[in-house]
Amino acid sequence: MTRLLRILLILVLFPALLSVVAGWMGAPGFLHPEKRAFTADMVRDADVTFGQIGARREDFAVVSGFAFRGGGVDGCAGISASGEARVYT
């Protein structure tokens, strides 16, 4: 009986402990990824990919006390500058 209980505890606790350790080691890379420069080559590659899937870039501005400016992809769902959810077409 003791041996069976030991095997059950190992089977139940080992995967949980393994996932805790893996999350503790890997989470910083996902939550705070390394920053890298946004180059013109990356923009050009994105434009080529957008052209292949029938999408295009679209400028937008968000106003919420601060002015945020950026770009969106036409043809994808998102939030418009007025705060309404919409599908860019």
GITADA-V57517 format. One record per residue. RES is the residue in one letter. PSI is psi in radians with two decimals (NA if undefined). Layout:
{{RES PSI} {RES PSI}}
//
This chain:
{{M -0.72} {T -0.70} {R -0.73} {L -0.72} {L -0.71} {R -0.76} {I -0.75} {L -0.75} {L -0.71} {I -0.78} {L -0.54} {V -0.76} {L -0.56} {F -0.84} {P -0.64} {A -0.79} {L -0.66} {L -0.72} {S -0.59} {V -0.82} {V -0.76} {A -0.71} {G -0.71} {W -0.64} {M -0.66} {G -0.36} {A -0.72} {P -0.59} {G -0.51} {F -0.66} {L -0.59} {H 1.28} {P 2.76} {E 2.32} {K 2.48} {R 2.78} {A 2.49} {F 1.78} {T 2.91} {A -0.56} {D -0.68} {M -0.69} {V -0.74} {R -0.76} {D -0.71} {A -0.73} {D -0.68} {V -0.79} {T -0.74} {F -0.70} {G -0.61} {Q -0.53} {I 0.05} {G 0.47} {A 2.91} {R 2.73} {R 2.62} {E 2.22} {D 2.61} {F 2.85} {A 2.40} {V 2.25} {V 2.03} {S 0.89} {G -0.55} {F 2.63} {A 1.96} {F 2.27} {R 2.58} {G -2.76} {G 2.64} {G 3.10} {V 2.09} {D 2.35} {G 0.02} {C 2.72} {A 2.62} {G -2.94} {I 2.26} {S 3.02} {A -0.46} {S -0.05} {G 0.02} {E 2.48} {A 2.35} {R 2.90} {V 2.13} {Y 2.17} {T NA}}
//
